[in-house]
Amino acid sequence: MHPVEEIRGEKSSKLNGKCILLCVTGSVAAVESFYLCRDLVRHGADVVPVMSEAATRIIHPDALEFASGHKPILSLTGGVEHVSFCGESNDKVDMVLVSPCTTNTLSKITLGICDNAVTACVVTALGSGIPVVVVPAMHLAMYKNPVTMKNLGLAEELNIHVVKPELTETKARIADRDEIVANVIRLLGLKDFAGKKVLVIAGASAEPLDDIRVLTNRSSGRMGVALAENVFERDGDVELWLGWSREKPPEYLRVKRFESVMDIHRMVEEGKAEGFDVIVLCAALANYLPEKHRGKIGSGKKELKIGFHEAPSIVDEIRRKHRNVFVVAFKAEESKVGLEEKAKAFLKEKGVDLVVANTLSSFGANESEVLIVDSKNEVYNAKGSKDVLAEVILSKIKKGVMFF
Ligand SMILES: Cc1cc2nc3c(=O)[nH]c(=O)nc-3n(C[C@H](O)[C@H](O)[C@H](O)COP(=O)(O)O)c2cc1C
């Protein structure tokens, strides 16, 4: 058994059964292709590397053979690899991913030039309808060259999916690996959220005690980020409102930040939650708001009393303002005892469409267990990483949305 089998499907089965031709060209970012290849395998894909001659001077083909379990294709032979992998054949691949894509290769593929194994595979794939993704990486001046700009436009006209680079002062730096993988999954995976607009509200609220101190909680925001990532991967249009969280959401997500319950209250009042098909409220929000002290509460007091008043219920506001939206609410309870009954009662009281109930042990944990109750009072249990739970929750949302 090749060592790559030890990691296949380790992260998910989102790319199970998919074969990806990973074309690596002569950018210094070619060193990243080793890790990209391994990540695609971790999601279940079979990855076949193809390398330009310039790429082999930056990363040795043995490294990509180790990462993929396949000998990289370095040139075309009598086996007409471009035809067998990318032509009208039964064994054709599901995607051609050019990562990194040099200025040179981008120019060639938009002109239909096929003078090496990489360009021949891309040109053949474009003719047989196989999705092609390019991930440019180059010096900023090469990127800003008007010919490169024109070629990027041409690539989009040719239905080539471009994962845009991050522009710094000197570089058009290759997109993050997570962004490349998310785009691959979005193109090849389930597309059951296509055309659906989803708002995810996540993270902890932080309520001001004075001008510098806040009262917050241990929610990490990871569940909401995982939900938003999974909506993106399932071809949905997602926006994430993220409160206090140490989680760094990926660059490709559209994110708005909030701090306190009153921030969300204002955002909802201003109509910022309008136009969504689904709203998922998994933020851990304060139920009571402290009376805010102006300036800084001084030290040296023997006792300090702070008054609290009840916070507005965001779930009630969302339900009231957005009657036809599919609303999912999370409910945290101290223990599993009576969790199902409490979740069912909460669903009825709040008039939401789905409740995801968990216990306090989920807060900040990597793995957790949830109980999902739908509007027909059907109950499901799910356990695993936040990514696994996000997959299950989205499937239940999808089931519910179809009933509209
Ligand atoms: C160390 C090194 C790093 C390079 N990095 C890049 C790069 O990031 N982007 C790019 O467009 N070209 C880069 N080049 C130039 C390309 O390797 C060169 O244009 C080559 O002809 C590309 O061939 P290919 O597209 O067939 O791989 C680099 C060259 C070297 C030697």
The ligand as a MOL file (V3000), in Angstrom:
LIG
                    3D

  0  0  0     0  0            999 V3000
M  V30 BEGIN CTAB
M  V30 COUNTS 31 33 0 0 0
M  V30 BEGIN ATOM
M  V30 1 C 12.8210 30.5640 -8.4970 0
M  V30 2 C 11.8770 31.0090 -9.5650 0
M  V30 3 C 10.6410 31.4530 -9.1840 0
M  V30 4 C 9.6990 31.8660 -10.1380 0
M  V30 5 N 8.4770 32.2560 -9.7290 0
M  V30 6 C 7.5580 32.6020 -10.6390 0
M  V30 7 C 6.2610 32.9540 -10.2490 0
M  V30 8 O 5.8970 32.9790 -9.0630 0
M  V30 9 N 5.3490 33.2640 -11.2080 0
M  V30 10 C 5.6740 33.2580 -12.5320 0
M  V30 11 O 4.8050 33.5720 -13.3480 0
M  V30 12 N 6.9150 32.9360 -12.9400 0
M  V30 13 C 7.8630 32.6090 -12.0510 0
M  V30 14 N 9.1230 32.2500 -12.4480 0
M  V30 15 C 9.4340 32.2770 -13.8750 0
M  V30 16 C 8.9250 31.0180 -14.5660 0
M  V30 17 O 9.5330 29.8680 -13.9820 0
M  V30 18 C 9.2540 31.0730 -16.0660 0
M  V30 19 O 8.4930 32.0850 -16.6690 0
M  V30 20 C 9.0130 29.7570 -16.7540 0
M  V30 21 O 9.2420 29.8930 -18.1280 0
M  V30 22 C 7.6030 29.2690 -16.5430 0
M  V30 23 O 7.4170 28.0630 -17.2260 0
M  V30 24 P 6.0850 27.2000 -17.0360 0
M  V30 25 O 4.9550 28.1190 -17.1530 0
M  V30 26 O 6.1260 26.2180 -18.1760 0
M  V30 27 O 6.1970 26.5220 -15.7460 0
M  V30 28 C 10.0620 31.8420 -11.5100 0
M  V30 29 C 11.3200 31.4030 -11.8650 0
M  V30 30 C 12.2130 30.9870 -10.9170 0
M  V30 31 C 13.5660 30.5300 -11.3490 0
M  V30 END ATOM
M  V30 BEGIN BOND
M  V30 1 1 1 2
M  V30 2 1 2 3
M  V30 3 2 2 30
M  V30 4 2 3 4
M  V30 5 1 4 5
M  V30 6 1 4 28
M  V30 7 2 5 6
M  V30 8 1 6 7
M  V30 9 1 6 13
M  V30 10 2 7 8
M  V30 11 1 7 9
M  V30 12 1 9 10
M  V30 13 2 10 11
M  V30 14 1 10 12
M  V30 15 2 12 13
M  V30 16 1 13 14
M  V30 17 1 14 15
M  V30 18 1 14 28
M  V30 19 1 15 16
M  V30 20 1 16 17
M  V30 21 1 16 18
M  V30 22 1 18 19
M  V30 23 1 18 20
M  V30 24 1 20 21
M  V30 25 1 20 22
M  V30 26 1 22 23
M  V30 27 1 23 24
M  V30 28 2 24 25
M  V30 29 1 24 26
M  V30 30 1 24 27
M  V30 31 2 28 29
M  V30 32 1 29 30
M  V30 33 1 30 31
M  V30 END BOND
M  V30 END CTAB
M  END
